Amino acid sequence: MIPGIAMAVIDAGNVVWSGGFGSPDSQGRVSATRTVFEAASLTKPVIAYAALKLVDAGQLALDRPLINYASYPELGGDSLAGLVTAKIVLAHTSGLQNERTGGASLRFSFTPGSRFQYSGEGYALLGKAIEAITHQTLANAVRTLVFQPLGMTRSSLVWESRFDDDAAIGHGRFGEARTPTRAKVARAPSSLVTTAADYARFLQAILNGAGLEPATSRLMQTPAIDIAPGVGWGLGWAIETDSTGRRLAHHGDNSDSGFTSFTMLDPLRQCGVVYFANSNNGLSIVKEVAQLLPGRHPGLALLNYETYDSPAFGSRGRLARKLRSGGIDAALAEYRTIQEQNPEAAPEKLLNDFGYFLLAQKRFKDAIRAFRQNIMAYPQSPNVYDSMGDAYLADGHPTAARDAYRRATELDSTNPHAKVLFDSLNARLRH
């Protein structure tokens, strides 16, 4: 259930193969040179490269607080804000959350620079600094610093109408088409749209150090902090090290719009690979793609994605097909068959994802039935009750939602989502 993939392979510093598989949407075929994908977090290495070019130009100092370049009212005057530097952001040690949801405020989990915590919000701060330094929007600044010098003619941090002629449409885990993001304002953590061929040009620049001073290029590729055995983080890249050498890697996952991506580089051997998929299932093949490069790839152990050959992966396709042909009754009957045949093919996450897929389609009562089935299968899991609460709330049953959230908090008192909604509904229903 991956509708389309675009890929490029680099060897000896040159692109030796690029191509596309499948369809970008319901028509046509994927092109490595034309089809534009949402790159998700593969935006971050591009932002890192742009920032380091400003370092070489003497306009940005890696260890100078970012509040010296731009104002950040969203930090609310927190004293820790003065410790956040470009280097800290690029190494993901800012202590800020990955992505704010709803009306959440920016908050520090720890003193900046003290440990690793992946943070897209840190990159958002760096993006504002780049805008202040260059006196341009982030989209224009990155176009000037990166895309134009490297000949990346089908890349942008904001959507452009010229991409409409060949743009991939993302898909969810059950094959459903998702609404594209089409960003109007650049987001430093994630708004890049690009092609496999364009991104390969960027990777070639990273491999040969184009556009950066040699010392700066080396600094980018040097671990700034260790995060797991054999895995660290440099300035914009995950870095894995084993007996075969050192590799740079990054993955992207925009689950809302249904895009995933992955890239890995071996600077010593001047080789690498990048691929983009218009599916939330795109990272199910990441281990196989990484085998194009030498090494054990310890960093992949940190990517907890369902593999294409796992029992549960096939179950998703079976549920989707039954839902299309026979509705929710047929889908849930198929789930029970799967459960009887092979319990490993029916993990808690299977029906949980299926229920949220139904919620997204506004099939609220069908979602409630899916979550109820999951509660029967996993009665001691707090997550299944939390999900049921979401379905009841969406279907207009606040009392039932409150009771589901209560059960979730009884099983896991640290569940913030369930606790906040239980407290809110409980207070409202008392009046």
Secondary structure, 3 states (H helix, E strand, C coil): CCCEEEEEEEECCEEEEEEEEECCCCCCCCCCCCCEEECHHHHHHHHHHHHHHHHHCCCCCCCCEHHHCCCCHHHCCCHHHHHCEHHHHHCCCCCECCCCCCCCCCCECCCCCCCCCCCHHHHHHHHHHHHHHHCCCHHHHHHHHHHHHHCCCCCECCCCHHHHHHECCCECCCCCECCCCCCCCCCCCCCCEECHHHHHHHHHHHHHCCCCCHHHHHHHCCCCEEEECCEEECCCCEEEEECCEEEEEEEEEECCCCEEEEEEEECCCCEEEEEEECCCCHHHHHHHHHCCCCCCCHHHHHCCCCCCCCHHHHHHHHHHHHHHHHHHHHHHHHHHHHHHHCHHHCCHHHHHHHHHHHHHCCCHHHHHHHHHHHHHHCCCCHHHHHHHHHHHHHCCCHHHHHHHHHHHHHHCCCCHHHHHHHHHHHHHHHC
